[in-house]
Amino acid sequence: MQGTRPLPANHTVSFANSCTKGTTMTDLKAPRYDGWYAYDELTSWLHDAARLFPDRCSISAIGSTPEDRQIWMLQVTDQATGAAEDKPIFLVHGNIHAKELAGTTSCLQLIHTLLTGQIDGVDTAALLEDVAFCIIPRLNPDGAEFAVTTGGEIRSRREEFRLPNNLYQHDVDGDGHILSMRVETPDGDMKADDVDPRLMVPRKPTDNEGPFYRVHPEGLIHDYDGGDFSYHARGHDFNRNWPANWHQEHEQHGAGDYPFSEPEMKALAEFVYSHPTIFAALGFHCGTNAILSPPSSGSETDLDPADREVFRQLSERAAELTGFGPLATIDYRNPKEPSLSLKGHSGDWGYKHMGLYHYEIELGNIYNAAGVTAEEFFNTETRERSLLDRDALRYHDEHPEYEIFVDWRDVDHPQLGKVQVGGWKKFWLINPSLDDLRTRIAPGSAQFIVEYAARRPILDIADLEVASFGDIHRIRARVRNTGAFPTNITQRALTLRSLKPVQIELVLGDDAEMVSRHRHLTIGHLAPHARSPECEWFVKATAPANLLIRATCQRGIDAEASIDLG
């Protein structure tokens, strides 16, 4: 039974009293915003949180990666009111894409917010009595470690081929970074930008005055014979590996061999499908800023109209808190281009398969930090990519401490001779500025998640009435949902076999016996603030007896009421 609510309920809890003896809220360091977390530092921060707040925080690994890193999950809830798995669960994950490191930091900000109670308009202590937040800050530890420590190119995972004349990423000059490598050649397809020669731009058909270059990832060439070479690798995109509308790789790049084929995704699936109390899910991503909701393919008419309205309301609130525009995922594009059709995407999985209001928050990128709006970013017809890169490079010059760009320098390549190495650290282009993340983006996202969770379904035993006729007692009651979500969460969920209806039962002691037929009654589902039809039982008790009415809700807060007879 999850989230049992005795009557009457008392939600007054002091955070100061619930801290470990001798600790204060300030003992847990706030997430740092002067750089990105490597695996060891992230591991240390999460274990510190669990150590300092053992009554509201526990750490576990949902699985391990091919490179033997743990996929850490922090469960944040008031453990005095029940274990996390017995409560409605809000699932949050970040960094499914290797370079999108701001997702990890945003998850840490959410954890810090929940543990310190620093949120506006929501009684966080009361929320943690009822709800468990299962937060996976870094779903892809291997990919993120490659991104943050090398600056190389990767989506989720990258299998680089060792084939003759195939280039693979490698730190050629030994400076600790994998950047870009430009090779001067008369038939090159790139040239230096006329305005800022640090930037490489596509060569136009009318360009005849060089120098011209071929630009490759910094790397070595396997079994090189001195002729032409190329760069080919198999790229995995874990956000195309969900089972909803999954397609093979020749139809959807990065899809993997089959749904949940990747170990990290399989670990997440095993957690999700073994926890039927999940009532909300959100993933942090990094791209030009937006609040994304389903559908990921098809049309918005594929959503139930009532669900579409709730998505709109929640999205608008998220937009108020973050400053990001709300979009259906299919519209995350240039408006003059066809709608997106992403196969195996989390948005369709969360809504169609799980029946949840699933969100992705695109936390922004360095172009946004440089002043480029999402509309400008998408509208490539009015701002060419070279103009966007100039904005990003200007931001780099204003913030050299971030080391977003590395100037080109001559390097003696062991196979190609003289080349130049430099360019962008790849993860920097896809992440927001640390200052924007600290002051607005991460706190606003945490506020949205907490407000979203506060809409949880909450059962209550209402209109309780007992009438006695000698040793026969008639008991009547209703079940009421006082939460802002229906007990089914979405209308889509009503089509899922996995969703269980609200039920009510009368629990008898040894001194009572049923006279009417059923102790267990199925209620169905309740809209927000709705009451069930009246439930009735007849009980025989010849001596004083204690009874219990219990109502259960798979995705909400259960309720109990005690009855003393005699």
C-alpha positions as CSV (number, residue, x, y, z in Angstrom):
1,M,0.0,0.0,0.0
2,Q,1.6,3.3,-1.1
3,G,1.4,6.6,0.7
4,T,-1.2,5.6,3.3
5,R,-2.9,8.6,4.8
6,P,-4.4,8.1,8.3
7,L,-7.3,10.4,9.2
8,P,-6.9,13.1,10.4
9,A,-3.6,13.9,8.5
10,N,-1.0,16.3,9.9
11,H,1.6,17.5,7.4
12,T,3.6,19.8,9.7
13,V,7.2,18.7,9.5
14,S,10.3,20.7,10.3
15,F,13.3,20.2,8.1
16,A,15.6,21.2,10.9
17,N,14.2,18.5,13.1
18,S,14.5,15.9,10.3
19,C,18.2,16.4,9.6
20,T,20.7,14.0,11.0
21,K,21.8,15.0,14.5
22,G,24.6,17.5,14.3
23,T,24.1,18.4,10.6
24,T,22.4,21.5,9.1
25,M,21.0,22.2,5.7
26,T,24.2,24.0,4.8
27,D,26.3,20.9,5.2
28,L,25.2,19.7,1.8
29,K,27.0,21.8,-0.8
30,A,24.9,23.5,-3.4
31,P,25.7,22.2,-6.9
32,R,28.7,24.0,-8.3
33,Y,28.3,26.3,-11.3
34,D,32.0,26.9,-12.2
35,G,32.3,23.8,-14.4
36,W,30.8,20.4,-15.2
37,Y,30.8,17.3,-13.1
38,A,33.1,14.4,-13.9
39,Y,32.0,10.9,-12.7
40,D,34.0,10.8,-9.4
41,E,32.9,14.2,-8.3
42,L,29.3,13.5,-9.1
43,T,29.5,10.2,-7.2
44,S,31.0,12.0,-4.2
45,W,28.2,14.7,-4.1
46,L,25.4,12.1,-4.3
47,H,26.9,10.0,-1.5
48,D,27.3,13.1,0.6
49,A,23.6,13.9,0.2
50,A,22.6,10.3,1.2
51,R,25.0,10.5,4.2
52,L,23.8,13.9,5.5
53,F,20.1,13.2,5.0
54,P,19.6,9.5,5.7
55,D,16.0,10.0,6.7
56,R,15.0,11.6,3.4
57,C,17.6,10.4,1.0
58,S,19.0,7.1,-0.2
59,I,21.3,6.2,-3.0
60,S,21.4,3.1,-5.1
61,A,22.6,2.0,-8.6
62,I,20.0,0.9,-11.1
63,G,22.7,-0.8,-13.2
64,S,26.2,-0.5,-14.4
65,T,27.7,0.6,-17.8
66,P,29.9,-1.2,-20.3
67,E,32.9,0.7,-18.8
68,D,31.8,-0.4,-15.3
69,R,30.5,2.8,-14.0
70,Q,27.4,2.9,-11.7
71,I,24.2,4.5,-12.9
72,W,23.4,6.3,-9.6
73,M,19.8,7.0,-8.5
74,L,18.9,9.1,-5.5
75,Q,15.5,8.5,-3.9
76,V,14.3,11.6,-2.0
77,T,11.3,11.1,0.3
78,D,10.4,11.3,3.9
79,Q,11.2,7.7,4.9
80,A,9.3,8.0,8.2
81,T,6.1,7.9,6.1
82,G,7.0,4.9,4.0
83,A,9.6,3.6,1.6
84,A,10.0,5.2,-1.8
85,E,8.6,2.2,-3.7
86,D,5.4,2.4,-1.7
87,K,4.6,6.0,-2.7
88,P,3.7,7.8,-5.9
89,I,7.0,8.3,-7.8
90,F,8.2,11.2,-9.8
91,L,11.0,10.0,-12.1
92,V,13.6,12.5,-13.3
93,H,16.7,11.8,-15.3
94,G,19.4,13.8,-17.0
95,N,22.4,13.4,-19.3
96,I,21.0,10.6,-21.5
97,H,23.0,12.4,-24.2
98,A,26.7,12.4,-23.4
99,K,27.5,16.1,-24.0
100,E,24.3,17.4,-22.3
101,L,26.0,17.9,-19.0
102,A,23.7,20.6,-17.7
103,G,21.1,17.9,-17.2
104,T,23.2,16.4,-14.4
105,T,23.6,19.8,-12.7
106,S,19.9,20.5,-13.0
107,C,19.2,17.2,-11.3
108,L,21.6,18.1,-8.5
109,Q,19.8,21.4,-8.1
110,L,16.5,19.6,-7.8
111,I,17.9,17.3,-5.1
112,H,19.4,20.2,-3.2
113,T,16.0,22.1,-3.4
114,L,14.1,19.1,-2.1
115,L,16.4,18.5,0.8
116,T,16.7,22.1,1.9
117,G,13.1,23.1,1.3
118,Q,14.0,26.2,-0.7
119,I,11.0,26.4,-2.9
120,D,8.2,29.0,-3.3
121,G,4.5,28.2,-2.7
122,V,4.9,24.5,-1.9
123,D,5.2,22.8,1.5
124,T,8.2,20.6,0.4
125,A,8.2,18.7,3.7
126,A,4.5,17.7,3.3
127,L,5.2,16.8,-0.3
128,L,8.0,14.4,0.7
129,E,5.7,12.7,3.1
130,D,3.5,11.7,0.2
131,V,5.8,11.5,-2.9
132,A,9.1,9.9,-3.7
133,F,11.4,11.6,-6.2
134,C,13.6,9.1,-8.0
135,I,16.3,11.1,-9.6
136,I,19.0,9.7,-12.0
137,P,21.4,12.7,-12.6
138,R,23.5,10.9,-15.2
139,L,21.8,8.1,-17.1
140,N,24.8,7.8,-19.4
141,P,28.0,7.9,-17.3
142,D,30.4,6.5,-19.9
143,G,29.4,8.9,-22.6
144,A,29.4,11.9,-20.3
145,E,32.8,11.1,-19.0
146,F,34.2,11.0,-22.5
147,A,32.5,14.3,-23.3
148,V,33.6,16.2,-20.2
149,T,37.2,14.9,-20.1
150,T,38.1,15.0,-23.8
151,G,35.7,17.5,-25.4
152,G,35.3,15.0,-28.3
153,E,32.3,14.2,-30.4
154,I,29.7,11.8,-29.1
155,R,25.9,11.5,-28.9
156,S,25.2,8.8,-26.4
157,R,27.8,6.1,-27.3
158,R,30.1,6.0,-30.2
159,E,31.6,2.8,-31.6
160,E,34.6,3.8,-33.7
161,F,35.7,1.4,-36.4
162,R,39.2,0.2,-36.8
163,L,39.1,-0.3,-40.5
164,P,41.8,0.4,-43.1
165,N,42.0,4.2,-43.8
166,N,39.3,5.0,-41.2
167,L,40.0,7.8,-38.8
168,Y,39.2,7.4,-35.2
169,Q,39.1,10.1,-32.4
170,H,42.4,10.5,-30.6
171,D,44.2,13.2,-28.7
172,V,47.0,13.6,-31.3
173,D,49.0,16.4,-29.6
174,G,48.5,15.2,-26.1
175,D,46.9,18.3,-24.7
176,G,44.1,16.4,-23.0
177,H,41.4,17.5,-25.6
178,I,40.0,15.9,-28.7
179,L,39.1,18.9,-30.9
180,S,38.9,19.3,-34.7
181,M,41.7,18.8,-37.2
182,R,41.9,20.8,-40.4
183,V,44.0,19.6,-43.3
184,E,44.7,22.1,-46.1
185,T,43.9,20.7,-49.6
186,P,42.9,22.3,-52.9
187,D,39.7,20.3,-53.0
188,G,38.7,21.1,-49.5
189,D,35.0,21.8,-48.8
190,M,35.6,24.3,-45.9
191,K,37.4,27.7,-45.6
192,A,38.1,30.3,-43.0
193,D,35.2,32.7,-42.3
194,D,35.8,36.1,-43.9
195,V,34.7,38.0,-40.7
196,D,36.4,35.7,-38.1
197,P,39.0,33.4,-39.6
198,R,39.0,31.2,-36.5
199,L,35.6,29.8,-37.7
200,M,35.4,27.3,-40.5
201,V,32.5,27.7,-43.0
202,P,31.3,25.8,-46.0
203,R,33.0,26.6,-49.3
204,K,30.6,28.1,-51.8
205,P,30.6,26.9,-55.4
206,T,32.0,30.2,-56.5
207,D,34.9,30.2,-54.1
208,N,38.1,29.8,-56.0
209,E,40.6,31.6,-53.8
210,G,41.9,29.5,-50.9
211,P,43.2,28.2,-48.7
212,F,40.6,25.4,-48.5
213,Y,40.5,22.6,-45.9
214,R,39.0,19.3,-45.0
215,V,37.9,19.3,-41.4
216,H,38.0,16.0,-39.4
217,P,37.8,15.0,-35.8
218,E,41.2,15.1,-34.2
219,G,42.4,11.5,-34.5
220,L,44.6,8.8,-36.0
221,I,44.0,6.7,-39.1
222,H,43.9,3.0,-38.7
223,D,46.1,1.0,-41.1
224,Y,46.7,4.1,-43.2
225,D,48.1,3.5,-46.7
226,G,48.8,7.2,-47.6
227,G,45.7,7.7,-49.7
228,D,42.2,9.1,-49.0
229,F,40.8,8.5,-45.6
230,S,37.4,9.0,-44.0
231,Y,35.7,9.0,-40.6
232,H,32.9,6.5,-40.0
233,A,31.6,5.4,-36.6
234,R,28.4,3.8,-35.3
235,G,26.6,6.4,-33.2
236,H,24.0,5.4,-30.5
237,D,21.3,7.8,-29.5
238,F,19.7,6.5,-26.3
239,N,16.7,8.8,-26.9
240,R,15.8,6.8,-30.0
241,N,16.0,3.5,-28.1
242,W,12.6,3.7,-26.3
243,P,10.0,1.2,-27.5
244,A,7.4,3.7,-28.7
245,N,7.4,3.8,-32.5
246,W,10.9,2.3,-32.5
247,H,12.4,1.9,-36.0
248,Q,15.7,0.2,-37.1
249,E,18.8,2.3,-37.6
250,H,18.4,2.6,-41.4
251,E,15.2,4.4,-40.7
252,Q,16.1,6.2,-37.4
253,H,19.8,7.0,-36.8
254,G,21.1,5.9,-33.4
255,A,18.2,3.6,-32.7
256,G,20.2,0.6,-31.5
257,D,19.6,-3.1,-32.2
258,Y,16.1,-3.2,-30.6
259,P,14.2,-1.2,-27.9
260,F,16.1,-0.9,-24.7
261,S,19.0,-2.7,-26.3
262,E,21.6,-0.5,-24.5
263,P,22.6,-1.6,-21.0
264,E,21.8,1.9,-19.6
265,M,18.4,1.9,-21.1
266,K,17.6,-1.6,-20.1
267,A,18.5,-0.7,-16.5
268,L,16.1,2.2,-16.6
269,A,13.4,0.0,-18.2
270,E,13.7,-2.6,-15.4
271,F,13.4,0.1,-12.8
272,V,10.3,1.7,-14.5
273,Y,8.4,-1.5,-15.1
274,S,9.0,-2.8,-11.6
275,H,7.6,0.5,-10.1
276,P,4.0,0.8,-11.2
277,T,3.4,3.8,-8.9
278,I,5.3,6.2,-11.2
279,F,2.9,9.1,-11.9
280,A,5.2,11.6,-13.6
281,A,8.4,11.6,-15.6
282,L,10.7,14.3,-16.9
283,G,14.0,14.3,-18.7
284,F,16.6,17.1,-18.9
285,H,18.2,17.7,-22.3
286,C,20.3,20.4,-23.8
287,G,19.5,22.1,-27.1
288,T,18.0,25.5,-27.9
289,N,15.8,26.2,-25.0
290,A,12.2,24.9,-24.9
291,I,9.7,23.0,-22.9
292,L,8.9,19.9,-24.9
293,S,5.8,17.7,-24.6
294,P,4.4,14.9,-26.8
295,P,3.9,13.9,-29.5
296,S,7.3,13.1,-30.9
297,S,5.8,11.8,-34.1
298,G,2.5,12.0,-35.8
299,S,0.1,14.9,-34.9
300,E,-1.1,16.7,-31.8
301,T,-4.5,15.3,-32.6
302,D,-3.1,11.9,-31.5
303,L,-3.3,13.1,-27.9
304,D,-6.6,12.9,-26.0
305,P,-8.2,16.4,-26.0
306,A,-8.4,16.5,-22.2
307,D,-4.7,15.4,-21.9
308,R,-3.7,18.0,-24.5
309,E,-5.3,20.7,-22.4
310,V,-3.4,19.6,-19.2
311,F,-0.2,19.5,-21.2
312,R,-0.9,23.1,-22.3
313,Q,-1.5,24.3,-18.7
314,L,1.6,22.6,-17.3
315,S,3.8,23.8,-20.3
316,E,2.7,27.4,-19.8
317,R,3.6,27.2,-16.1
318,A,7.0,25.7,-17.0
319,A,7.5,28.5,-19.5
320,E,6.7,31.1,-16.8
321,L,9.3,29.7,-14.5
322,T,12.1,29.1,-17.0
323,G,11.5,31.7,-19.7
324,F,11.5,28.9,-22.3
325,G,8.8,28.5,-25.0
326,P,6.5,25.5,-24.8
327,L,6.5,23.3,-27.9
328,A,5.2,19.9,-29.0
329,T,8.3,17.9,-29.8
330,I,7.2,17.6,-33.4
331,D,7.5,21.4,-33.7
332,Y,11.1,21.6,-32.3
333,R,12.3,22.7,-35.7
334,N,12.3,25.4,-38.3
335,P,8.6,26.2,-38.8
336,K,9.1,26.1,-42.6
337,E,10.3,22.5,-42.5
338,P,8.2,19.4,-42.1
339,S,7.2,18.3,-38.6
340,L,9.7,16.1,-36.8
341,S,9.0,12.4,-36.7
342,L,11.3,11.0,-34.0
343,K,11.2,7.2,-33.7
344,G,11.8,5.5,-30.3
345,H,11.6,8.8,-28.5
346,S,11.0,9.3,-24.8
347,G,8.0,11.6,-25.2
348,D,5.9,9.1,-27.0
349,W,7.0,6.4,-24.7
350,G,6.1,8.4,-21.6
351,Y,2.6,9.3,-22.9
352,K,1.5,6.4,-25.1
353,H,3.1,3.5,-23.2
354,M,3.0,4.8,-19.7
355,G,0.1,7.2,-19.7
356,L,2.1,10.0,-18.1
357,Y,2.4,13.7,-18.7
358,H,6.0,13.3,-19.9
359,Y,8.2,16.4,-20.4
360,E,11.6,17.1,-21.7
361,I,13.2,20.4,-20.7
362,E,15.7,21.6,-23.3
363,L,18.0,23.7,-21.0
364,G,19.5,25.8,-23.8
365,N,22.9,26.0,-25.5
366,I,25.8,28.4,-25.9
367,Y,24.0,30.2,-28.7
368,N,21.1,31.1,-26.4
369,A,23.7,32.4,-23.8
370,A,25.1,34.6,-26.6
371,G,21.7,36.2,-27.1
372,V,20.3,34.0,-29.9
373,T,16.7,33.2,-29.3
374,A,15.1,29.8,-30.1
375,E,13.2,31.3,-33.0
376,E,16.5,32.8,-34.4
377,F,18.3,29.5,-33.9
378,F,15.6,27.5,-35.8
379,N,15.1,30.2,-38.5
380,T,18.2,29.4,-40.5
381,E,16.9,31.4,-43.5
382,T,17.4,34.7,-41.6
383,R,20.5,33.8,-39.6
384,E,23.1,31.5,-41.3
385,R,24.9,29.1,-39.1
386,S,28.2,31.1,-39.6
387,L,26.4,34.1,-38.0
388,L,25.4,31.9,-35.0
389,D,28.9,30.6,-34.7
390,R,30.2,34.2,-34.6
391,D,27.8,34.9,-31.7
392,A,29.1,31.9,-29.9
393,L,32.7,32.8,-30.5
394,R,32.0,36.3,-29.2
395,Y,30.6,34.8,-26.1
396,H,33.8,32.7,-25.8
397,D,35.9,35.9,-26.0
398,E,33.7,37.5,-23.3
399,H,34.1,34.3,-21.0
400,P,37.6,32.9,-21.7
401,E,37.5,31.1,-18.4
402,Y,35.0,28.6,-19.9
403,E,37.5,27.6,-22.7
404,I,34.8,27.0,-25.2
405,F,37.0,27.4,-28.2
406,V,40.7,26.5,-28.7
407,D,42.7,28.5,-31.3
408,W,44.1,26.6,-34.2
409,R,47.7,25.6,-33.9
410,D,50.2,23.7,-36.1
411,V,50.7,20.0,-35.1
412,D,52.9,17.4,-36.6
413,H,50.6,14.5,-37.3
414,P,52.4,11.1,-37.3
415,Q,50.6,10.1,-40.5
416,L,49.5,13.3,-42.2
417,G,52.4,15.6,-41.5
418,K,51.5,19.2,-40.8
419,V,47.9,19.8,-39.8
420,Q,46.2,22.3,-37.6
421,V,44.3,21.3,-34.4
422,G,41.7,23.5,-32.6
423,G,38.1,24.6,-32.7
424,W,35.2,24.0,-30.4
425,K,35.0,21.8,-27.3
426,K,32.0,19.9,-28.6
427,F,30.0,19.8,-25.3
428,W,30.2,23.5,-24.9
429,L,28.1,24.3,-27.9
430,I,25.2,22.2,-26.6
431,N,25.1,23.4,-23.0
432,P,23.8,26.7,-21.6
433,S,26.1,29.1,-19.8
434,L,26.8,28.2,-16.3
435,D,25.6,31.6,-15.1
436,D,22.2,31.2,-16.8
437,L,22.0,27.7,-15.4
438,R,22.7,28.9,-11.9
439,T,20.5,32.0,-11.7
440,R,17.4,31.0,-13.7
441,I,17.3,27.7,-15.6
442,A,18.0,25.1,-12.9
443,P,16.0,26.8,-10.1
444,G,13.1,27.4,-12.4
445,S,13.1,23.8,-13.6
446,A,13.2,22.6,-10.0
447,Q,10.3,24.9,-9.1
448,F,8.3,23.5,-12.0
449,I,9.0,19.8,-11.0
450,V,7.9,20.5,-7.4
451,E,4.7,22.3,-8.4
452,Y,4.0,19.5,-10.9
453,A,4.5,16.8,-8.2
454,A,2.2,18.8,-5.9
455,R,-0.7,17.9,-8.2
456,R,-0.6,14.3,-7.2
457,P,-3.9,12.4,-6.7
458,I,-4.8,12.2,-3.0
459,L,-7.5,9.9,-1.7
460,D,-9.6,10.8,1.3
461,I,-12.3,8.8,3.1
462,A,-15.4,11.1,3.1
463,D,-19.0,11.0,4.4
464,L,-18.2,8.2,6.8
465,E,-21.4,7.1,8.6
466,V,-22.1,4.3,11.0
467,A,-25.6,3.2,12.1
468,S,-26.2,0.4,14.6
469,F,-29.2,-2.0,14.9
470,G,-28.4,-4.2,17.8
471,D,-25.3,-6.2,16.9
472,I,-25.7,-5.3,13.2
473,H,-23.9,-2.2,12.0
474,R,-24.3,-0.4,8.7
475,I,-21.2,1.4,7.5
476,R,-21.3,3.9,4.6
477,A,-18.5,6.0,3.1
478,R,-17.3,7.5,-0.1
479,V,-13.8,7.9,-1.6
480,R,-12.8,11.4,-2.6
481,N,-9.8,12.6,-4.7
482,T,-8.6,15.9,-3.3
483,G,-5.6,16.1,-5.6
484,A,-5.3,18.1,-8.8
485,F,-4.7,15.1,-11.0
486,P,-7.2,12.4,-11.7
487,T,-6.3,9.0,-10.2
488,N,-5.5,7.7,-13.7
489,I,-3.3,10.8,-14.3
490,T,-4.0,10.9,-18.1
491,Q,-7.0,9.8,-20.1
492,R,-4.5,7.8,-22.3
493,A,-3.7,5.7,-19.2
494,L,-7.3,4.4,-19.1
495,T,-6.4,2.3,-22.2
496,L,-3.5,0.6,-20.5
497,R,-3.8,-2.8,-18.9
498,S,-1.1,-2.0,-16.3
499,L,-3.3,0.7,-14.7
500,K,-5.3,-0.5,-11.7
501,P,-8.5,1.1,-10.5
502,V,-9.1,2.7,-7.2
503,Q,-10.4,0.2,-4.7
504,I,-11.8,0.4,-1.2
505,E,-12.0,-2.4,1.4
506,L,-13.3,-2.9,4.9
507,V,-10.7,-4.6,7.1
508,L,-12.3,-6.6,10.0
509,G,-10.9,-7.5,13.3
510,D,-11.4,-10.8,15.1
511,D,-14.6,-9.5,16.8
512,A,-16.5,-8.8,13.7
513,E,-17.9,-10.6,10.7
514,M,-19.4,-9.6,7.4
515,V,-23.1,-9.8,6.8
516,S,-23.1,-8.3,3.4
517,R,-21.4,-10.0,0.5
518,H,-18.2,-8.0,-0.3
519,R,-15.5,-6.5,1.7
520,H,-13.7,-5.2,-1.4
521,L,-15.3,-2.8,-3.8
522,T,-13.9,-1.4,-7.1
523,I,-14.3,2.3,-7.5
524,G,-12.8,2.9,-10.9
525,H,-11.1,6.3,-11.3
526,L,-11.8,9.7,-9.8
527,A,-11.4,13.1,-11.4
528,P,-9.9,15.9,-9.3
529,H,-12.1,16.8,-6.3
530,A,-14.6,14.1,-7.3
531,R,-16.3,11.7,-4.9
532,S,-17.2,8.0,-5.5
533,P,-20.7,6.6,-5.3
534,E,-21.6,5.6,-1.7
535,C,-20.1,2.4,-0.5
536,E,-22.0,0.3,2.0
537,W,-21.2,-2.7,4.3
538,F,-23.1,-4.6,7.0
539,V,-21.1,-6.0,9.8
540,K,-22.1,-8.2,12.8
541,A,-20.3,-7.5,16.1
542,T,-21.4,-8.6,19.5
543,A,-18.6,-7.0,21.4
544,P,-16.6,-3.7,20.9
545,A,-14.7,-4.1,17.6
546,N,-12.2,-2.0,15.6
547,L,-12.5,-1.8,11.8
548,L,-10.5,0.0,9.2
549,I,-11.6,1.4,5.8
550,R,-8.8,1.5,3.3
551,A,-8.8,3.0,-0.2
552,T,-5.9,2.4,-2.5
553,C,-4.7,4.3,-5.6
554,Q,-1.9,3.0,-7.8
555,R,-0.6,6.4,-8.7
556,G,-1.7,8.5,-5.8
557,I,-2.0,8.7,-2.0
558,D,-3.9,6.0,-0.2
559,A,-6.4,6.7,2.6
560,E,-7.5,5.0,5.8
561,A,-10.2,5.7,8.4
562,S,-10.6,3.8,11.7
563,I,-14.0,2.8,13.1
564,D,-14.7,1.8,16.7
565,L,-17.9,-0.2,17.2
566,G,-19.4,-0.5,20.6
